[in-house]
Amino acid sequence: MSFKHVRSFVIGGLMGVVAGMLLVPRIDPDTRKRFLNKGEEVIEKASEIVTETKI
């Protein structure tokens, strides 16, 4: 799999997460914080993988 495919996959996933967050009708603040924290972890891990793939 090329870097372009990995990048497209990551961007698509992030867009899905953002769409999901926007479309959730009502969400309590604790759940929102957990989603945001997990999203940050996923972005960080994806960045590490992409960086490793480049090398």
C-alpha positions as a Python dict, from the first residue, in 0.01 Angstrom:
ca = {
    (1, 'M'): (0, 0, 0),
    (2, 'S'): (144, 336, -98),
    (3, 'F'): (173, 643, 120),
    (4, 'K'): (-103, 810, -82),
    (5, 'H'): (-346, 530, 4),
    (6, 'V'): (-257, 540, 374),
    (7, 'R'): (-297, 916, 382),
    (8, 'S'): (-635, 894, 207),
    (9, 'F'): (-748, 626, 452),
    (10, 'V'): (-646, 835, 755),
    (11, 'I'): (-810, 1150, 618),
    (12, 'G'): (-1130, 957, 542),
    (13, 'G'): (-1135, 816, 893),
    (14, 'L'): (-1089, 1157, 1048),
    (15, 'M'): (-1368, 1299, 833),
    (16, 'G'): (-1594, 1018, 955),
    (17, 'V'): (-1515, 1097, 1317),
    (18, 'V'): (-1587, 1467, 1266),
    (19, 'A'): (-1914, 1389, 1086),
    (20, 'G'): (-2013, 1154, 1367),
    (21, 'M'): (-1944, 1417, 1629),
    (22, 'L'): (-2150, 1674, 1441),
    (23, 'L'): (-2444, 1441, 1385),
    (24, 'V'): (-2478, 1307, 1739),
    (25, 'P'): (-2803, 1462, 1863),
    (26, 'R'): (-2715, 1513, 2228),
    (27, 'I'): (-2406, 1394, 2401),
    (28, 'D'): (-2303, 1447, 2758),
    (29, 'P'): (-1979, 1638, 2825),
    (30, 'D'): (-1795, 1335, 2966),
    (31, 'T'): (-1860, 1127, 2656),
    (32, 'R'): (-1758, 1418, 2433),
    (33, 'K'): (-1428, 1449, 2624),
    (34, 'R'): (-1363, 1075, 2586),
    (35, 'F'): (-1429, 1095, 2211),
    (36, 'L'): (-1200, 1394, 2173),
    (37, 'N'): (-923, 1235, 2379),
    (38, 'K'): (-948, 910, 2183),
    (39, 'G'): (-949, 1108, 1858),
    (40, 'E'): (-629, 1283, 1960),
    (41, 'E'): (-469, 946, 2042),
    (42, 'V'): (-572, 804, 1704),
    (43, 'I'): (-437, 1108, 1518),
    (44, 'E'): (-108, 1085, 1707),
    (45, 'K'): (-75, 712, 1636),
    (46, 'A'): (-164, 761, 1269),
    (47, 'S'): (99, 1034, 1241),
    (48, 'E'): (359, 799, 1389),
    (49, 'I'): (264, 523, 1144),
    (50, 'V'): (278, 759, 847),
    (51, 'T'): (616, 891, 961),
    (52, 'E'): (750, 536, 999),
    (53, 'T'): (613, 443, 657),
    (54, 'K'): (797, 735, 495),
    (55, 'I'): (1132, 621, 635),
}
